[in-house]
Amino acid sequence: MPTPAKRITTPTRRPAKAKPAITVGAINIRVRPEERTLIDQAAVLSGKSRSEFMLEAARRAATDAILDRTLFRTQPAAYAKFQALLDAPPNPNGRLRKLLETAPPWE
């Protein structure tokens, strides 16, 4: 009896998927339920996952902390002029007057 021919199949090609970003590590924190709820609400409103929202906020805070400690060097005369401008009261003008007369939104 003749042996039936083997059917040879080739795998179907799948469209190439975009490679996900490589995650190298994890950061774990403990949080109270009300803080987690607040973070989740903000993440949803931002259209992000909790992780994306928290990472973006942490990155922004880290950048601010570093920039707050950036050293600026200048000549003594330029620093004295800068210091004098900071110490001088602002010149009154219409916009400043309006700002000072406006009640804050929390009152």
C-alpha positions in Angstrom: 0.0 0.0 0.0 1.5 3.4 -1.0 2.3 5.8 1.8 0.2 9.0 1.6 2.1 12.1 0.8 2.8 14.4 3.8 1.3 17.8 3.6 3.9 20.5 4.2 2.6 23.6 5.9 4.3 26.9 6.3 3.5 29.2 9.2 1.4 32.1 8.4 3.1 35.4 8.6 1.8 37.8 11.2 2.2 41.5 10.9 5.1 42.9 12.8 4.2 44.3 16.1 5.8 47.4 17.5 8.2 46.5 20.2 7.1 47.7 23.6 9.3 50.0 25.5 11.8 48.2 27.6 11.1 48.5 31.3 14.3 48.0 33.4 13.0 48.3 37.0 10.1 48.9 39.2 9.4 51.4 42.0 7.0 50.3 44.7 5.3 52.7 47.1 2.7 52.4 49.8 -0.2 54.7 49.6 -3.4 55.4 51.6 -6.6 54.5 49.8 -7.7 58.1 49.5 -4.4 59.1 47.9 -4.7 56.2 45.4 -8.2 57.3 44.5 -7.0 60.9 44.0 -4.2 59.7 41.8 -6.5 57.4 39.8 -9.0 60.3 39.2 -6.2 62.5 38.0 -4.8 59.8 35.7 -8.3 59.1 34.2 -8.8 62.9 33.6 -5.4 63.0 31.9 -6.1 60.0 29.7 -3.2 58.0 31.2 -2.7 54.9 33.2 -1.9 55.3 36.9 1.7 54.3 36.2 2.1 56.7 33.3 0.6 59.5 35.4 2.8 58.8 38.4 5.9 58.5 36.4 5.3 61.8 34.6 4.6 63.6 37.8 7.7 62.1 39.5 9.8 63.0 36.5 8.5 66.6 36.5 9.1 66.9 40.3 12.6 65.4 39.9 13.5 67.9 37.2 12.1 70.8 39.3 14.1 69.7 42.3 17.3 69.6 40.2 16.7 72.9 38.5 15.9 74.6 41.9 19.5 73.8 42.9 21.1 75.0 39.7 24.0 77.4 40.3 24.1 80.6 38.3 27.3 82.5 38.1 27.5 86.1 37.3 29.7 89.2 37.7 29.4 91.1 41.0 27.9 94.2 39.3 25.3 92.1 37.5 24.4 90.3 40.7 24.0 93.6 42.6 21.7 94.9 39.9 19.6 91.7 40.0 19.4 91.9 43.8 18.3 95.5 43.7 15.5 94.6 41.2 14.3 91.8 43.5 14.4 94.1 46.6 12.6 97.0 44.9 8.8 97.2 45.2 7.0 96.7 42.0 5.9 99.8 40.1 2.1 100.2 40.5 0.1 99.8 37.4 -3.4 98.9 36.4 -2.9 95.1 36.1 -1.2 94.9 39.5 -3.9 97.0 41.1 -6.6 94.7 39.6 -4.8 91.6 40.8 -4.5 92.9 44.3 -8.2 93.9 44.4 -9.5 90.6 43.1 -10.7 88.1 45.7 -9.0 84.7 45.4 -11.2 81.9 44.1 -11.0 80.0 47.4 -12.7 82.8 49.3 
